[in-house]
């Protein structure tokens, strides 16, 4: 389902890559759960994860607010 969502967003926005991240069950780790990319070099590793306290994606999930970067 999320793979189809990533593909649809990719098709509408026309960007090089779309990634969907979610927090895991314990709310401490962010994992990539779906993606759509223009080139295989943009494909993330299957086990990509990082602490929710890290990065723009982590901050977005923690705060629930859009981040302007």
C-alpha positions in Angstrom: 0.0 0.0 0.0 2.7 2.5 1.0 4.7 1.5 -2.1 1.8 2.5 -4.3 1.5 5.8 -2.4 5.1 6.6 -2.9 4.8 5.8 -6.6 1.7 8.0 -6.9 3.4 11.0 -5.1 6.4 10.4 -7.3 4.2 10.6 -10.5 2.4 13.7 -9.4 5.4 15.7 -8.1 7.9 14.6 -10.7 10.8 14.7 -8.3 13.8 12.4 -8.5 12.8 10.4 -5.4 10.1 10.0 -2.9 10.7 8.3 0.5 8.1 7.4 3.1 9.4 7.2 6.7 7.6 6.0 9.8 8.5 5.7 13.5 8.7 2.2 14.8 6.4 0.7 17.5 8.5 2.1 20.4 8.7 5.6 18.9 12.5 5.7 19.1 13.6 4.8 15.6 12.6 6.0 12.1 12.6 3.5 9.3 12.1 3.9 5.6 9.0 1.9 4.6 8.5 2.8 1.0 10.2 4.7 -1.9 9.9 5.5 -5.6 13.1 6.7 -7.4 14.2 7.7 -10.8 17.5 5.9 -10.6 18.8 2.9 -8.8 21.5 5.0 -7.3 18.8 6.7 -5.2 17.4 3.4 -3.8 17.9 3.3 0.0 19.2 0.3 1.8 16.4 -2.0 3.0 17.5 -1.6 6.6 17.7 2.2 6.6 16.9 3.5 10.1 18.0 6.2 12.5 17.1 7.5 15.9 14.0 9.7 16.0 16.2 12.4 17.7 18.3 12.7 14.5 17.8 14.8 11.4 15.0 16.7 9.8 12.8 13.6 9.3 13.1 12.8 13.0 12.3 16.3 14.0 9.3 16.3 11.7 7.9 13.1 13.2 8.7 14.3 16.8 7.0 17.7 16.4 4.3 16.9 13.8 5.3 20.1 11.9 6.5 20.8 8.4 10.2 21.6 8.3 11.5 24.2 5.8 15.1 23.4 4.8 
